[in-house]
Amino acid sequence: PLVALMQDQVAALERIAPGRVGVVNAQRGHAANTEAVERARAGDLRLLYVAPERFGAPAFARAIAGARIGLFVVDEAHCVSQWGHDFRPDYFTLADAAAGVGARATMALTATATQQVADDIVRRLRLRDPARVTTGFDRPNLSFAVIPSRGGQDKQRRLAAALSEANALPAIVYAGTRGASQELASTLSRELGEPALAYHAGMHRGARAEAQDRFMSGAVRVIVATNAFGMGIDKSDVRTVCHASVPGSLEAYYQEAGRAGRDGQPARCLLFAEQRDKGLHVFFIQQAKVSFEDLQRVGEKLNWAGVDGSYDVALSELAARRGGEDSVRAIIGHLARAGVLAPRPAPPDRASGRITGGFDQRTAAVCMGSAREAEQVRWGQYRAVWQYVEGARCRREALLNHFGDRRRATAGVPCCDVCSPAAAPADPGPARRAAIDPAAVGGLEAAIMDVVASASPPVGRTRAVEILRGGRSKVVAQYAYDALAGYGAFAHLRSADVLGRVDAMLEAGRLRSTGGRFPKLRAA
């Protein structure tokens, strides 16, 4: 699915079998890609790496059909499934691609598939009576630990302390957003006394490639990345993988954590969790909810964009205000399941395919059923990952059971923070500042204003403080205040400090109170 994956694997295979491995992707010139296809047709290559969207080019599909294809391999096959953690509509078309090139067999590979995802892979790739091989999910050389954090500053302090320990580097740190990866890279560079590089999809392609190359070569020992980094990357000596926020699913977590210790030597997987993460998960699940109007609007836009029954349009043109491009990809999947359209491989920022049916009552019902199923899956992933984070059972056993691996776990290192306290990094001690850092006042005031503007029903002084500090009362759960962006962001501060800032804003006239028996806050 990623050019970086292909480049990494082709480079390794060239050392073993020079001249027998080829690659076709958008970063290579036309002449180089044409030569690779011609060598495949001539039988000179044993292995050809191709990005899925390449099959959307008729000239390539015709040319490669002239090669003698034995095995059609779908790597990172969980991308085929809408119930997987990295769904890509392009993968829907790979069954047709395999048939089009006359492949004699198809193989699907993934490191992190639940039974539901594995069944979906079989359906999507139209595998007939497939042989299923599971080598086991246990990684005996990995230690697992969940480290509760009281807020952003506390988390950064604990992260820096963990990576300062002996044999903690090289390390990959996964951050939840692009901004967080930049901020955390800067903080770790300062605290560790050596460079920590950021990596995210918003960076220029050249800057991303340089960051990856420096980390892979060992010139830099810490990379702070969003989930845009890592799929297929095989750096064997990563000693620590940290998650600075709780991922959306255990599948995503285990795939990313599994990049530690591929050399078989001891390595640690550390998950830094705060209550704010839970609120963000709820928020994103609610944002991803698909309505009938969403389905109809995307279907109509694709129809309008169609020429002779085909469409090729930027995802940004289809995206609604809520949910963005990820929501559009999900809707395309629902429409494809209902037989309304057949996606073709396309670049990541575009949708391409054929209109294959009308959006009538029957297909609308199928689409809505699929959308409800997807929402149930997301809530199931939410419950599973938070049971792991907040549970008191062995972390390794919980992970293996999630993937249906019932064999007895055999750790060759301290297993996890539940079974062995040695698996968790030492607590660096209380923060030096328990009160508000003057430099952070602006951020706190902005968060207070955001809670006041976003909370529904409106909240008063003490409830606003409870939300910002990550309180877990019944009222917070009842009204989904834990889904607000500022929920738990200032858990590291005392209630009195946050309340004092609210009162200062009231006194300064930036906030006003409605008065009455149950006064609520309003922006002035």
C-alpha positions, 0 to 999 in steps of 0.5 A: 500500500505504500511506496516506502514499503516497496522501496524498503523490501526491494532494496533488501531483496536486491542484495539477495537476488540482484536483477530478479526483483522489479517495482512499478510506482508513481515515484519512478519515471515512465521509462523505468516502469515500462522496463520493469513491466517488459522484464516481467513479460520476458520472464526475467523477474521473479517478483514485481512490486506494484501499488494497487492503484496501478491497475486503474491504468488500462495500459498497465493492466493490458501490458502486465496481462502478457506476463506469466503470473504464478502468485498474486500476493496481497500484502497488508491484506487487512486493507481489503476489509471495511472492518480492518483498521486501515481500510482502502477502497482500492483494495476492493478491486484486487480480485478483478486484478488477479483474474485480469492477469491470469494469476494461478493462485492468490495469497493474502498476508497480514500480521493483525487480522481478527477472525471477522477481518480474515473472513472479510478478506476471503470474501473481498478477494473471492478466495475459493476454499483457501488454506488459512495459516496462522503462525501465532501472535505472541512476541515473547521478546516484547514487554507491554505496559500501560502508563496512565498520564494526568495530562499533556505535560505529565505524558511528555515528562514520562515519555522523556524519562522512559526514553532516557533509560538505558537501551531504550533507543532506537525508538518510534513514538506514535502521536495522534495528530500531525501537530502533536508529532511536531510538538513532541519531537521538539520536546524530546529533542530538548529533553533527550539532548539528541535529535528527534524527528517528526514524520507525518503526511502533511510534510513534503514528500522529500522531508518525509523520505529524509526523516525515514532514511535518517532513522532507518540508517541509525543517524537519528535514533528517535522518530515521532510519527503519526500512523502514516509511518511504519507499514512494512518498515523493517528496522530490526533494532527498534528497542521501544515503541511508544504510543503517546495516545490510545489508538482507535483499535487493538489491531492498529496498536498491535501492528504498530507495537510489533515494530519493536524488537524484530531482531529477537532482542528484548524490547518494550511497548509503552502505551501512555493513556489519559482520559482525554483520549477516551473523549476523542475516540467517542467524538471521532466515532460520532463524527464518522456516523453515516446518515441516509443524506450522506449516502445520497449526497455522495452517490449523487455527486459521483453520478454527476461526476460520471462520464459514460458510467464512470467517475473520477473525482477528488475526495475533497469534492465529495467530503462533507463538513463532518467526517472528511475524506475518511468518511467518504472512503467509508461511504464508497465502501457501503455503496460498493457493498450495495452494488451501486458502484464498483471502485477502481484503484486510484491515488489516495486523494481521489475516487475512481470507478464505475456506476453499476446501479441506482440508489433506490430504496433497496440499495439505500437499505443495504447501505444503511445496514452496512453503515450501522454494522460499521458503527457497531464495529467501531464501538466494539473496537473502542470497548476492546482497546479501553478494556485493554487500557483499563483492565487488570489482566495480563496485557499479553494474554488480553492481546492474544485472546483478542486475535483468537490465539488461545495458546499459553503465552511464554514471555522471555522478558518481564511480561507486562506491567500487570504481571511484572512491575519491571515492565513499566518505566520508572516514575520520574516523580512529581512534576516540578510545577503543580500550579499553572505555568504562565506560558500555558495560561493562553492554552487553558483560557482557549480551552475554557472558551471552547468548552463553554461554546461547545458544551450542550447543555451549557455548563457552569463554573464547576462543571467546566472545571470537571470537564477540563480535568477529565472528571468521570461523573454520571453527568459527564457520561450522560451528556457526552461531555467526555467527547469534547476536544478539551476533555481531560486536557488539564488533568495535571492541574488542581481544580482550584487553579482551573477554577481560578482561571475561570473566575479571572475570565469572568472578572475580566469580562471574557465570560459572563454568567446567566445567573439564577439558581443554576448559573451557566457560563456564556462567552461575553 
